């Protein structure tokens, strides 16, 4: 992620590297901000009384901290280690790692374009971060929904190169939803009608829909997609197709979400 030149905001979570430890606190370089140093007072290192600060942090350590105060006039930034929970810490670290990976992928885009990496970051970074929230999120969208990405960035000369790198390196996030389908027929050849109904469900999207036998007349329908809304729409198409097929053949059908 391009280094930010502005000051962080109060309450924001930041990634930093401990550079110096004193008895009264620690100095930290903010990894996401250009040439910014911050300070953690001893009282903000951990909950309760801290006797030896080095029992809690050390030089060179990567930390996640919350911004307590920002003094723009003095460019002074105060942080807290204790005012953050484990979940917030893990999420921030993962987001930071994702952006580090995104920067490496931007290097590949730069190579494809035949441009220096810093120039490419300056070219594509600001519009993508503004539109998608982060560079990594932009790569995820490009991989999961290339048509949407192409449409939203059709005027950008670098869009094709970006899409290529995204497709080759990012596995789209997936969601899985389940439903229970009941289909039956009293006809002599009713088993064929049931098979046709189940085939109709899978035909809604052969790459995303899977029908699993539970016990006649019950069948589990499983849908995997990159987005929850997309999965729901596919599940609806599949079940409606199955019900239409079995009822049209004189059989019975019902559906319920699992």
FENGI-V466928 format. One record per helix or strand of 3 or more residues. SS is the DSSP state (alpha for helix, beta for strand). FROM is the first residue (numbers start at 1). TO is the last residue. If there is no record, write none. Layout:
# FENGI-V466928
SS	FROM	TO
SS	FROM	TO
This chain:
# FENGI-V466928
beta	13	22
beta	25	30
beta	37	41
alpha	42	44
alpha	53	55
beta	62	71
beta	76	80
alpha	86	113
alpha	117	132
alpha	135	144
alpha	146	152
alpha	159	169
beta	175	184
alpha	190	203
beta	209	215
beta	218	225
alpha	228	248
beta	252	257
